Structures are given as structure tokens and as C-alpha cells.
Amino acid sequence: MPPDFLDVDPETVAAAGSRTAATGGDWSAWAARVETLLRDAAAGAGDAVVTADVEGHVSALNPRLHRLAADAEALGINATSAAYVVVNTDLTAADTLRSTGSCLLRAVNRPGPGPGPGNW
């Protein structure tokens, strides 16, 4: 049976989004470390074919690793933005319903006191 009300915790989503966005720097540092270690390994291989092969892989891998960092940051920013959209939409909806004489006893996104399932 579906829930009687929409329940989202925007504060938790916003906090998680902020923490996720903050990991972008960690991912970027990790990508740089991987690149450095692979380039060091390529330089120390002592064989031109192996060195060229590893360098080729690093060249292909490096942009993907940095894209992961950017994607992590974007994911966090988008999650935080979505949380704020929910809060603002909820407030707007509640204000609109109140202004039309609705019997809504609580904001759409928040369970609260009131009669019956879903507290409507």
C-alpha cells in the first residue's frame, strides 16, 4: 500500500549533497595520484614498448578519472539543489492552499497532527 503522504527530509538530502560535492576535491586528488604513480611506473619500466603502452593507458584513463571527480561534485550540487526545490515548492503549495481556504493542516512534505491517515 502506498504511503498516505509524501515524506522527504530535505535537510538530510541537502547535507548529503553538500558532503558528496565536497568529495570532488578528494576524487581529483586521487586521480592526480593515480596519474603520478602510473607515469612513475612507466618511466621505471626500462622498456620503451612498456613505457609507451603505460603512457597510452594513462592518457586515456586520466580524463575519465577527472570526470569522476567532476561528476561527484555535480551530483552533490544537484542533490542539494533538489532539496531546496522541495522545500520551496512545499512552502509555496502550502501558502497557495491556505490562501484558497483549504483545510490542509500541515505542509505537504511534513506529517503533522490532524485527523486520519496522512494527517490531512
N, CA, C and O atoms as a printed pandas DataFrame, in Angstrom:
     atom_number atom_name residue_name chain_id  residue_number  x_coord  y_coord  z_coord
0              1         N          MET        A               1    0.842   -1.177    0.000
1              2        CA          MET        A               1    0.000    0.000    0.000
2              3         C          MET        A               1    0.890    1.243    0.000
3              4         O          MET        A               1    1.816    1.335    0.805
4              5         N          PRO        A               2    0.625    2.185   -0.878
5              6        CA          PRO        A               2    1.460    3.398   -0.932
6              7         C          PRO        A               2    1.280    4.240    0.332
7              8         O          PRO        A               2    0.250    4.154    1.001
8              9         N          PRO        A               3    2.266    5.037    0.646
9             10        CA          PRO        A               3    2.144    5.889    1.831
10            11         C          PRO        A               3    1.022    6.913    1.651
11            12         O          PRO        A               3    0.640    7.250    0.531
12            13         N          ASP        A               4    0.512    7.390    2.766
13            14        CA          ASP        A               4   -0.574    8.365    2.739
14            15         C          ASP        A               4   -0.094    9.777    2.440
15            16         O          ASP        A               4   -0.901   10.658    2.141
16            17         N          PHE        A               5    1.207    9.997    2.519
17            18        CA          PHE        A               5    1.731   11.339    2.273
18            19         C          PHE        A               5    3.133   11.229    1.708
19            20         O          PHE        A               5    3.822   10.224    1.883
20            21         N          LEU        A               6    3.535   12.286    1.030
21            22        CA          LEU        A               6    4.888   12.388    0.512
22            23         C          LEU        A               6    5.780   12.791    1.669
23            24         O          LEU        A               6    5.515   13.783    2.347
24            25         N          ASP        A               7    6.830   12.030    1.896
25            26        CA          ASP        A               7    7.725   12.350    3.004
26            27         C          ASP        A               7    9.163   12.378    2.498
27            28         O          ASP        A               7    9.718   11.349    2.115
28            29         N          VAL        A               8    9.744   13.545    2.502
29            30        CA          VAL        A               8   11.131   13.740    2.102
30            31         C          VAL        A               8   11.784   14.555    3.202
31            32         O          VAL        A               8   11.172   15.476    3.742
32            33         N          ASP        A               9   13.004   14.228    3.530
33            34        CA          ASP        A               9   13.726   15.004    4.538
34            35         C          ASP        A               9   14.745   15.883    3.820
35            36         O          ASP        A               9   15.891   15.474    3.631
36            37         N          PRO        A              10   14.337   17.092    3.418
37            38        CA          PRO        A              10   15.230   17.948    2.635
38            39         C          PRO        A              10   16.527   18.301    3.352
39            40         O          PRO        A              10   17.567   18.462    2.712
40            41         N          GLU        A              11   16.473   18.422    4.665
41            42        CA          GLU        A              11   17.690   18.769    5.401
42            43         C          GLU        A              11   18.732   17.664    5.259
43            44         O          GLU        A              11   19.917   17.939    5.070
44            45         N          THR        A              12   18.284   16.421    5.351
45            46        CA          THR        A              12   19.200   15.291    5.210
46            47         C          THR        A              12   19.736   15.213    3.786
47            48         O          THR        A              12   20.926   14.973    3.581
48            49         N          VAL        A              13   18.863   15.416    2.806
49            50        CA          VAL        A              13   19.286   15.370    1.400
50            51         C          VAL        A              13   20.285   16.492    1.111
51            52         O          VAL        A              13   21.296   16.266    0.447
52            53         N          ALA        A              14   20.002   17.701    1.607
53            54        CA          ALA        A              14   20.910   18.830    1.382
54            55         C          ALA        A              14   22.270   18.582    2.031
55            56         O          ALA        A              14   23.309   18.872    1.439
56            57         N          ALA        A              15   22.257   18.044    3.251
57            58        CA          ALA        A              15   23.526   17.760    3.940
58            59         C          ALA        A              15   24.318   16.683    3.194
59            60         O          ALA        A              15   25.532   16.800    3.026
60            61         N          ALA        A              16   23.626   15.642    2.752
61            62        CA          ALA        A              16   24.302   14.583    1.996
62            63         C          ALA        A              16   24.841   15.131    0.674
63            64         O          ALA        A              16   25.938   14.767    0.249
64            65         N          GLY        A              17   24.070   16.003    0.028
65            66        CA          GLY        A              17   24.532   16.612   -1.214
66            67         C          GLY        A              17   25.775   17.452   -1.009
67            68         O          GLY        A              17   26.710   17.403   -1.809
68            69         N          SER        A              18   25.782   18.220    0.062
69            70        CA          SER        A              18   26.959   19.052    0.359
70            71         C          SER        A              18   28.191   18.192    0.627
71            72         O          SER        A              18   29.290   18.495    0.162
72            73         N          ARG        A              19   27.987   17.110    1.389
73            74        CA          ARG        A              19   29.113   16.218    1.678
74            75         C          ARG        A              19   29.607   15.528    0.402
75            76         O          ARG        A              19   30.811   15.358    0.211
76            77         N          THR        A              20   28.676   15.135   -0.465
77            78        CA          THR        A              20   29.062   14.487   -1.719
78            79         C          THR        A              20   29.834   15.459   -2.600
79            80         O          THR        A              20   30.864   15.096   -3.170
80            81         N          ALA        A              21   29.345   16.691   -2.717
81            82        CA          ALA        A              21   30.035   17.701   -3.536
82            83         C          ALA        A              21   31.443   17.944   -3.013
83            84         O          ALA        A              21   32.376   18.153   -3.788
84            85         N          ALA        A              22   31.589   17.915   -1.699
85            86        CA          ALA        A              22   32.901   18.159   -1.098
86            87         C          ALA        A              22   33.905   17.057   -1.428
87            88         O          ALA        A              22   35.112   17.275   -1.328
88            89         N          THR        A              23   33.425   15.881   -1.818
89            90        CA          THR        A              23   34.355   14.795   -2.156
90            91         C          THR        A              23   34.987   14.997   -3.534
91            92         O          THR        A              23   35.927   14.286   -3.891
92            93         N          GLY        A              24   34.483   15.955   -4.307
93            94        CA          GLY        A              24   35.057   16.213   -5.627
94            95         C          GLY        A              24   36.551   16.483   -5.553
95            96         O          GLY        A              24   37.311   16.001   -6.392
96            97         N          GLY        A              25   36.973   17.243   -4.567
97            98        CA          GLY        A              25   38.398   17.522   -4.380
98            99         C          GLY        A              25   39.188   16.267   -4.060
99           100         O          GLY        A              25   40.307   16.087   -4.541
100          101         N          ASP        A              26   38.598   15.392   -3.240
101          102        CA          ASP        A              26   39.265   14.127   -2.906
102          103         C          ASP        A              26   39.416   13.246   -4.146
103          104         O          ASP        A              26   40.463   12.637   -4.364
104          105         N          TRP        A              27   38.359   13.187   -4.952
105          106        CA          TRP        A              27   38.425   12.405   -6.182
106          107         C          TRP        A              27   39.473   12.979   -7.127
107          108         O          TRP        A              27   40.205   12.230   -7.773
108          109         N          SER        A              28   39.548   14.284   -7.210
109          110        CA          SER        A              28   40.523   14.928   -8.093
110          111         C          SER        A              28   41.950   14.636   -7.622
111          112         O          SER        A              28   42.830   14.352   -8.435
112          113         N          ALA        A              29   42.174   14.705   -6.313
113          114        CA          ALA        A              29   43.497   14.390   -5.756
114          115         C          ALA        A              29   43.854   12.929   -6.023
115          116         O          ALA        A              29   44.997   12.612   -6.349
116          117         N          TRP        A              30   42.872   12.047   -5.883
117          118        CA          TRP        A              30   43.103   10.633   -6.153
118          119         C          TRP        A              30   43.478   10.428   -7.621
119          120         O          TRP        A              30   44.393    9.662   -7.925
120          121         N          ALA        A              31   42.785   11.102   -8.525
121          122        CA          ALA        A              31   43.078   10.983   -9.959
122          123         C          ALA        A              31   44.511   11.441  -10.249
123          124         O          ALA        A              31   45.227   10.805  -11.023
124          125         N          ALA        A              32   44.920   12.543   -9.626
125          126        CA          ALA        A              32   46.280   13.047   -9.834
126          127         C          ALA        A              32   47.307   12.056   -9.291
127          128         O          ALA        A              32   48.358   11.854   -9.898
128          129         N          ARG        A              33   47.004   11.437   -8.149
129          130        CA          ARG        A              33   47.935   10.453   -7.562
130          131         C          ARG        A              33   48.059    9.220   -8.458
131          132         O          ARG        A              33   49.161    8.715   -8.674
132          133         N          VAL        A              34   46.936    8.740   -8.974
133          134        CA          VAL        A              34   46.965    7.588   -9.894
134          135         C          VAL        A              34   47.824    7.922  -11.115
135          136         O          VAL        A              34   48.649    7.118  -11.547
136          137         N          GLU        A              35   47.616    9.107  -11.655
137          138        CA          GLU        A              35   48.398    9.506  -12.830
138          139         C          GLU        A              35   49.892    9.537  -12.508
139          140         O          GLU        A              35   50.705    9.015  -13.271
140          141         N          THR        A              36   50.248   10.141  -11.391
141          142        CA          THR        A              36   51.662   10.236  -10.995
142          143         C          THR        A              36   52.285    8.851  -10.824
143          144         O          THR        A              36   53.382    8.590  -11.318
144          145         N          LEU        A              37   51.572    7.967  -10.120
145          146        CA          LEU        A              37   52.106    6.625   -9.875
146          147         C          LEU        A              37   52.258    5.839  -11.181
147          148         O          LEU        A              37   53.252    5.139  -11.374
148          149         N          LEU        A              38   51.285    5.954  -12.062
149          150        CA          LEU        A              38   51.400    5.236  -13.338
150          151         C          LEU        A              38   52.510    5.811  -14.214
151          152         O          LEU        A              38   53.216    5.058  -14.885
152          153         N          ARG        A              39   52.671    7.123  -14.217
153          154        CA          ARG        A              39   53.748    7.730  -15.016
154          155         C          ARG        A              39   55.120    7.346  -14.440
155          156         O          ARG        A              39   56.067    7.106  -15.188
156          157         N          ASP        A              40   55.217    7.291  -13.109
157          158        CA          ASP        A              40   56.466    6.836  -12.476
158          159         C          ASP        A              40   56.767    5.387  -12.853
159          160         O          ASP        A              40   57.909    5.027  -13.137
160          161         N          ALA        A              41   55.708    4.557  -12.849
161          162        CA          ALA        A              41   55.897    3.150  -13.226
162          163         C          ALA        A              41   56.317    3.037  -14.683
163          164         O          ALA        A              41   57.168    2.217  -15.026
164          165         N          ALA        A              42   55.725    3.852  -15.534
165          166        CA          ALA        A              42   56.082    3.829  -16.958
166          167         C          ALA        A              42   57.533    4.230  -17.149
167          168         O          ALA        A              42   58.261    3.610  -17.924
168          169         N          ALA        A              43   57.953    5.277  -16.433
169          170        CA          ALA        A              43   59.334    5.759  -16.571
170          171         C          ALA        A              43   60.335    4.722  -16.062
171          172         O          ALA        A              43   61.446    4.622  -16.581
172          173         N          GLY        A              44   59.945    3.963  -15.058
173          174        CA          GLY        A              44   60.854    2.968  -14.478
174          175         C          GLY        A              44   60.786    1.605  -15.139
175          176         O          GLY        A              44   61.488    0.685  -14.719
176          177         N          ALA        A              45   59.970    1.453  -16.149
177          178        CA          ALA        A              45   59.793    0.139  -16.773
178          179         C          ALA        A              45   61.063   -0.354  -17.461
179          180         O          ALA        A              45   61.316   -1.558  -17.510
180          181         N          GLY        A              46   61.844    0.552  -17.982
181          182        CA          GLY        A              46   63.084    0.149  -18.631
182          183         C          GLY        A              46   62.887   -0.454  -20.014
183          184         O          GLY        A              46   63.828   -0.994  -20.595
184          185         N          ASP        A              47   61.694   -0.366  -20.533
185          186        CA          ASP        A              47   61.416   -0.897  -21.865
186          187         C          ASP        A              47   60.542    0.121  -22.586
187          188         O          ASP        A              47   59.488    0.518  -22.089
188          189         N          ALA        A              48   60.991    0.531  -23.752
189          190        CA          ALA        A              48   60.290    1.593  -24.486
190          191         C          ALA        A              48   58.867    1.200  -24.852
191          192         O          ALA        A              48   57.969    2.042  -24.834
192          193         N          VAL        A              49   58.650   -0.064  -25.181
193          194        CA          VAL        A              49   57.307   -0.520  -25.562
194          195         C          VAL        A              49   56.376   -0.475  -24.348
195          196         O          VAL        A              49   55.247    0.007  -24.441
196          197         N          VAL        A              50   56.856   -0.979  -23.212
197          198        CA          VAL        A              50   56.045   -0.969  -21.986
198          199         C          VAL        A              50   55.768    0.463  -21.559
199          200         O          VAL        A              50   54.639    0.801  -21.204
200          201         N          THR        A              51   56.803    1.312  -21.591
201          202        CA          THR        A              51   56.632    2.716  -21.215
202          203         C          THR        A              51   55.585    3.389  -22.103
203          204         O          THR        A              51   54.703    4.088  -21.602
204          205         N          ALA        A              52   55.676    3.186  -23.395
205          206        CA          ALA        A              52   54.718    3.786  -24.331
206          207         C          ALA        A              52   53.304    3.257  -24.086
207          208         O          ALA        A              52   52.332    4.008  -24.159
208          209         N          ASP        A              53   53.201    1.967  -23.798
209          210        CA          ASP        A              53   51.892    1.363  -23.536
210          211         C          ASP        A              53   51.248    1.948  -22.274
211          212         O          ASP        A              53   50.075    2.319  -22.274
212          213         N          VAL        A              54   52.035    2.022  -21.209
213          214        CA          VAL        A              54   51.513    2.574  -19.949
214          215         C          VAL        A              54   51.139    4.039  -20.135
215          216         O          VAL        A              54   50.088    4.472  -19.664
216          217         N          GLU        A              55   51.978    4.802  -20.811
217          218        CA          GLU        A              55   51.678    6.213  -21.079
218          219         C          GLU        A              55   50.375    6.353  -21.877
219          220         O          GLU        A              55   49.576    7.254  -21.622
220          221         N          GLY        A              56   50.176    5.458  -22.835
221          222        CA          GLY        A              56   48.929    5.473  -23.610
222          223         C          GLY        A              56   47.716    5.213  -22.748
223          224         O          GLY        A              56   46.679    5.857  -22.907
224          225         N          HIS        A              57   47.848    4.263  -21.830
225          226        CA          HIS        A              57   46.741    3.971  -20.912
226          227         C          HIS        A              57   46.483    5.137  -19.963
227          228         O          HIS        A              57   45.332    5.464  -19.672
228          229         N          VAL        A              58   47.547    5.757  -19.485
229          230        CA          VAL        A              58   47.396    6.912  -18.596
230          231         C          VAL        A              58   46.683    8.049  -19.327
231          232         O          VAL        A              58   45.800    8.701  -18.771
232          233         N          SER        A              59   47.075    8.273  -20.570
233          234        CA          SER        A              59   46.450    9.345  -21.349
234          235         C          SER        A              59   44.957    9.106  -21.545
235          236         O          SER        A              59   44.173   10.055  -21.567
236          237         N          ALA        A              60   44.562    7.847  -21.687
237          238        CA          ALA        A              60   43.146    7.515  -21.858
238          239         C          ALA        A              60   42.401    7.527  -20.519
239          240         O          ALA        A              60   41.235    7.918  -20.452
240          241         N          LEU        A              61   43.079    7.100  -19.466
241          242        CA          LEU        A              61   42.445    6.963  -18.154
242          243         C          LEU        A              61   42.306    8.291  -17.427
243          244         O          LEU        A              61   41.305    8.528  -16.750
244          245         N          ASN        A              62   43.295    9.152  -17.559
245          246        CA          ASN        A              62   43.319   10.395  -16.790
246          247         C          ASN        A              62   42.073   11.268  -16.961
247          248         O          ASN        A              62   41.521   11.724  -15.960
248          249         N          PRO        A              63   41.611   11.518  -18.182
249          250        CA          PRO        A              63   40.396   12.339  -18.314
250          251         C          PRO        A              63   39.176   11.690  -17.671
251          252         O          PRO        A              63   38.310   12.384  -17.138
252          253         N          ARG        A              64   39.106   10.375  -17.719
253          254        CA          ARG        A              64   37.975    9.670  -17.095
254          255         C          ARG        A              64   38.008    9.819  -15.578
255          256         O          ARG        A              64   36.972   10.007  -14.939
256          257         N          LEU        A              65   39.198    9.734  -15.014
257          258        CA          LEU        A              65   39.313    9.889  -13.561
258          259         C          LEU        A              65   38.917   11.303  -13.129
259          260         O          LEU        A              65   38.223   11.482  -12.128
260          261         N          HIS        A              66   39.354   12.286  -13.877
261          262        CA          HIS        A              66   38.998   13.667  -13.537
262          263         C          HIS        A              66   37.506   13.928  -13.776
263          264         O          HIS        A              66   36.901   14.751  -13.088
264          265         N          ARG        A              67   36.922   13.235  -14.739
265          266        CA          ARG        A              67   35.479   13.356  -14.971
266          267         C          ARG        A              67   34.709   12.782  -13.782
267          268         O          ARG        A              67   33.654   13.303  -13.420
268          269         N          LEU        A              68   35.227   11.711  -13.170
269          270        CA          LEU        A              68   34.599   11.161  -11.958
270          271         C          LEU        A              68   34.548   12.212  -10.856
271          272         O          LEU        A              68   33.541   12.352  -10.162
272          273         N          ALA        A              69   35.635   12.941  -10.707
273          274        CA          ALA        A              69   35.679   13.997   -9.690
274          275         C          ALA        A              69   34.620   15.058   -9.973
275          276         O          ALA        A              69   33.901   15.486   -9.070
276          277         N          ALA        A              70   34.532   15.471  -11.219
277          278        CA          ALA        A              70   33.544   16.484  -11.593
278          279         C          ALA        A              70   32.126   15.946  -11.427
279          280         O          ALA        A              70   31.232   16.674  -10.995
280          281         N          ASP        A              71   31.916   14.679  -11.767
281          282        CA          ASP        A              71   30.587   14.077  -11.636
282          283         C          ASP        A              71   30.164   13.970  -10.172
283          284         O          ASP        A              71   28.997   14.192   -9.850
284          285         N          ALA        A              72   31.093   13.634   -9.289
285          286        CA          ALA        A              72   30.775   13.552   -7.860
286          287         C          ALA        A              72   30.353   14.923   -7.333
287          288         O          ALA        A              72   29.383   15.047   -6.585
288          289         N          GLU        A              73   31.092   15.933   -7.735
289          290        CA          GLU        A              73   30.747   17.289   -7.297
290          291         C          GLU        A              73   29.383   17.706   -7.853
291          292         O          GLU        A              73   28.562   18.269   -7.130
292          293         N          ALA        A              74   29.143   17.430   -9.132
293          294        CA          ALA        A              74   27.862   17.794   -9.752
294          295         C          ALA        A              74   26.701   17.048   -9.101
295          296         O          ALA        A              74   25.634   17.625   -8.893
296          297         N          LEU        A              75   26.899   15.781   -8.779
297          298        CA          LEU        A              75   25.859   15.004   -8.110
298          299         C          LEU        A              75   25.484   15.644   -6.781
299          300         O          LEU        A              75   24.303   15.787   -6.463
300          301         N          GLY        A              76   26.484   16.022   -6.019
301          302        CA          GLY        A              76   26.220   16.648   -4.726
302          303         C          GLY        A              76   25.505   17.983   -4.862
303          304         O          GLY        A              76   24.566   18.273   -4.120
304          305         N          ILE        A              77   25.952   18.792   -5.812
305          306        CA          ILE        A              77   25.320   20.099   -6.040
306          307         C          ILE        A              77   23.867   19.912   -6.470
307          308         O          ILE        A              77   22.981   20.623   -5.996
308          309         N          ASN        A              78   23.622   18.959   -7.366
309          310        CA          ASN        A              78   22.259   18.726   -7.840
310          311         C          ASN        A              78   21.351   18.185   -6.739
311          312         O          ASN        A              78   20.181   18.560   -6.666
312          313         N          ALA        A              79   21.873   17.314   -5.890
313          314        CA          ALA        A              79   21.068   16.794   -4.775
314          315         C          ALA        A              79   20.698   17.922   -3.819
315          316         O          ALA        A              79   19.561   18.000   -3.354
316          317         N          THR        A              80   21.655   18.793   -3.530
317          318        CA          THR        A              80   21.385   19.926   -2.649
318          319         C          THR        A              80   20.344   20.847   -3.274
319          320         O          THR        A              80   19.428   21.303   -2.589
320          321         N          SER        A              81   20.477   21.120   -4.554
321          322        CA          SER        A              81   19.500   21.962   -5.255
322          323         C          SER        A              81   18.115   21.338   -5.221
323          324         O          SER        A              81   17.123   22.036   -5.007
324          325         N          ALA        A              82   18.041   20.037   -5.428
325          326        CA          ALA        A              82   16.746   19.346   -5.400
326          327         C          ALA        A              82   16.096   19.461   -4.023
327          328         O          ALA        A              82   14.881   19.628   -3.923
328          329         N          ALA        A              83   16.891   19.372   -2.976
329          330        CA          ALA        A              83   16.340   19.507   -1.619
330          331         C          ALA        A              83   15.731   20.891   -1.427
331          332         O          ALA        A              83   14.654   21.023   -0.846
332          333         N          TYR        A              84   16.413   21.913   -1.911
333          334        CA          TYR        A              84   15.879   23.272   -1.777
334          335         C          TYR        A              84   14.622   23.459   -2.624
335          336         O          TYR        A              84   13.709   24.183   -2.228
336          337         N          VAL        A              85   14.574   22.817   -3.775
337          338        CA          VAL        A              85   13.372   22.890   -4.611
338          339         C          VAL        A              85   12.180   22.287   -3.867
339          340         O          VAL        A              85   11.084   22.847   -3.890
340          341         N          VAL        A              86   12.397   21.142   -3.206
341          342        CA          VAL        A              86   11.321   20.504   -2.440
342          343         C          VAL        A              86   10.831   21.437   -1.337
343          344         O          VAL        A              86    9.625   21.608   -1.160
344          345         N          VAL        A              87   11.748   22.034   -0.604
345          346        CA          VAL        A              87   11.362   22.939    0.481
346          347         C          VAL        A              87   10.575   24.126   -0.068
347          348         O          VAL        A              87    9.505   24.450    0.447
348          349         N          ASN        A              88   11.092   24.769   -1.102
349          350        CA          ASN        A              88   10.420   25.949   -1.659
350          351         C          ASN        A              88    9.064   25.603   -2.262
351          352         O          ASN        A              88    8.099   26.350   -2.096
352          353         N          THR        A              89    8.990   24.485   -2.954
353          354        CA          THR        A              89    7.728   24.061   -3.553
354          355         C          THR        A              89    6.708   23.731   -2.475
355          356         O          THR        A              89    5.531   24.073   -2.592
356          357         N          ASP        A              90    7.168   23.067   -1.428
357          358        CA          ASP        A              90    6.285   22.718   -0.321
358          359         C          ASP        A              90    5.716   23.981    0.325
359          360         O          ASP        A              90    4.518   24.059    0.601
360          361         N          LEU        A              91    6.571   24.957    0.561
361          362        CA          LEU        A              91    6.106   26.205    1.175
362          363         C          LEU        A              91    5.127   26.937    0.258
363          364         O          LEU        A              91    4.102   27.445    0.714
364          365         N          THR        A              92    5.442   26.987   -1.016
365          366        CA          THR        A              92    4.558   27.650   -1.983
366          367         C          THR        A              92    3.209   26.943   -2.054
367          368         O          THR        A              92    2.164   27.594   -2.058
368          369         N          ALA        A              93    3.230   25.618   -2.111
369          370        CA          ALA        A              93    1.980   24.849   -2.182
370          371         C          ALA        A              93    1.135   25.075   -0.928
371          372         O          ALA        A              93   -0.072   25.298   -1.018
372          373         N          ALA        A              94    1.768   25.017    0.229
373          374        CA          ALA        A              94    1.025   25.217    1.479
374          375         C          ALA        A              94    0.427   26.624    1.524
375          376         O          ALA        A              94   -0.731   26.785    1.911
376          377         N          ASP        A              95    1.191   27.636    1.137
377          378        CA          ASP        A              95    0.680   29.016    1.125
378          379         C          ASP        A              95   -0.485   29.163    0.152
379          380         O          ASP        A              95   -1.485   29.812    0.458
380          381         N          THR        A              96   -0.342   28.551   -1.022
381          382        CA          THR        A              96   -1.407   28.632   -2.027
382          383         C          THR        A              96   -2.679   27.963   -1.523
383          384         O          THR        A              96   -3.772   28.508   -1.672
384          385         N          LEU        A              97   -2.536   26.789   -0.930
385          386        CA          LEU        A              97   -3.714   26.089   -0.412
386          387         C          LEU        A              97   -4.375   26.864    0.727
387          388         O          LEU        A              97   -5.601   26.945    0.800
388          389         N          ARG        A              98   -3.564   27.428    1.607
389          390        CA          ARG        A              98   -4.120   28.228    2.713
390          391         C          ARG        A              98   -4.866   29.445    2.169
391          392         O          ARG        A              98   -5.927   29.810    2.677
392          393         N          SER        A              99   -4.307   30.068    1.136
393          394        CA          SER        A              99   -4.939   31.276    0.594
394          395         C          SER        A              99   -6.245   30.968   -0.129
395          396         O          SER        A              99   -7.057   31.867   -0.346
396          397         N          THR        A             100   -6.457   29.701   -0.506
397          398        CA          THR        A             100   -7.697   29.327   -1.171
398          399         C          THR        A             100   -8.709   28.745   -0.200
399          400         O          THR        A             100   -9.754   28.245   -0.617
400          401         N          GLY        A             101   -8.410   28.807    1.083
401          402        CA          GLY        A             101   -9.339   28.306    2.097
402          403         C          GLY        A             101   -9.276   26.807    2.301
403          404         O          GLY        A             101  -10.235   26.216    2.796
404          405         N          SER        A             102   -8.187   26.185    1.938
405          406        CA          SER        A             102   -8.035   24.745    2.106
406          407         C          SER        A             102   -8.019   24.379    3.574
407          408         O          SER        A             102   -7.682   25.198    4.429
408          409         N          CYS        A             103   -8.380   23.162    3.853
409          410        CA          CYS        A             103   -8.351   22.642    5.220
410          411         C          CYS        A             103   -7.054   21.908    5.514
411          412         O          CYS        A             103   -6.961   21.153    6.481
412          413         N          LEU        A             104   -6.077   22.131    4.691
413          414        CA          LEU        A             104   -4.787   21.475    4.883
414          415         C          LEU        A             104   -4.230   21.863    6.249
415          416         O          LEU        A             104   -4.107   23.046    6.565
416          417         N          LEU        A             105   -3.896   20.860    7.052
417          418        CA          LEU        A             105   -3.427   21.101    8.410
418          419         C          LEU        A             105   -1.915   21.111    8.537
419          420         O          LEU        A             105   -1.390   21.426    9.605
420          421         N          ARG        A             106   -1.216   20.780    7.489
421          422        CA          ARG        A             106    0.239   20.720    7.558
422          423         C          ARG        A             106    0.810   20.963    6.175
423          424         O          ARG        A             106    0.093   20.912    5.175
424          425         N          ALA        A             107    2.085   21.222    6.126
425          426        CA          ALA        A             107    2.760   21.350    4.839
426          427         C          ALA        A             107    2.711   20.007    4.126
427          428         O          ALA        A             107    2.670   18.966    4.782
428          429         N          VAL        A             108    2.715   20.009    2.820
429          430        CA          VAL        A             108    2.575   18.789    2.029
430          431         C          VAL        A             108    3.675   17.782    2.345
431          432         O          VAL        A             108    3.411   16.581    2.400
432          433         N          ASN        A             109    4.869   18.240    2.549
433          434        CA          ASN        A             109    6.007   17.358    2.741
434          435         C          ASN        A             109    6.219   16.940    4.197
435          436         O          ASN        A             109    7.149   16.183    4.477
436          437         N          ARG        A             110    5.418   17.391    5.098
437          438        CA          ARG        A             110    5.634   17.091    6.517
438          439         C          ARG        A             110    4.405   16.456    7.152
439          440         O          ARG        A             110    3.321   17.037    7.105
440          441         N          PRO        A             111    4.554   15.267    7.748
441          442        CA          PRO        A             111    3.439   14.729    8.517
442          443         C          PRO        A             111    3.230   15.612    9.751
443          444         O          PRO        A             111    4.173   16.222   10.255
444          445         N          GLY        A             112    2.043   15.670   10.206
445          446        CA          GLY        A             112    1.774   16.509   11.366
446          447         C          GLY        A             112    0.489   16.097   12.046
447          448         O          GLY        A             112   -0.139   15.115   11.651
448          449         N          PRO        A             113    0.098   16.829   13.053
449          450        CA          PRO        A             113   -1.123   16.471   13.777
450          451         C          PRO        A             113   -2.347   16.702   12.900
451          452         O          PRO        A             113   -2.369   17.604   12.063
452          453         N          GLY        A             114   -3.333   15.896   13.103
453          454        CA          GLY        A             114   -4.564   16.080   12.346
454          455         C          GLY        A             114   -5.312   14.770   12.267
455          456         O          GLY        A             114   -4.812   13.738   12.715
456          457         N          PRO        A             115   -6.497   14.801   11.706
457          458        CA          PRO        A             115   -7.322   13.607   11.657
458          459         C          PRO        A             115   -6.874   12.625   10.572
459          460         O          PRO        A             115   -6.419   13.034    9.503
460          461         N          GLY        A             116   -7.004   11.364   10.849
461          462        CA          GLY        A             116   -6.886   10.313    9.847
462          463         C          GLY        A             116   -5.502   10.047    9.299
463          464         O          GLY        A             116   -4.529   10.726    9.628
464          465         N          PRO        A             117   -5.447    9.026    8.441
465          466        CA          PRO        A             117   -4.181    8.644    7.829
466          467         C          PRO        A             117   -3.599    9.790    7.009
467          468         O          PRO        A             117   -4.320   10.493    6.301
468          469         N          GLY        A             118   -2.325    9.961    7.110
469          470        CA          GLY        A             118   -1.668   11.030    6.370
470          471         C          GLY        A             118   -1.872   12.389    6.988
471          472         O          GLY        A             118   -1.345   13.382    6.487
472          473         N          ASN        A             119   -2.621   12.455    8.057
473          474        CA          ASN        A             119   -2.831   13.708    8.814
474          475         C          ASN        A             119   -3.410   14.834    7.971
475          476         O          ASN        A             119   -3.025   15.990    8.148
476          477         N          TRP        A             120   -4.309   14.529    7.075
477          478        CA          TRP        A             120   -4.964   15.574    6.284
478          479         C          TRP        A             120   -6.107   16.154    7.059
479          480         O          TRP        A             120   -6.793   17.051    6.569
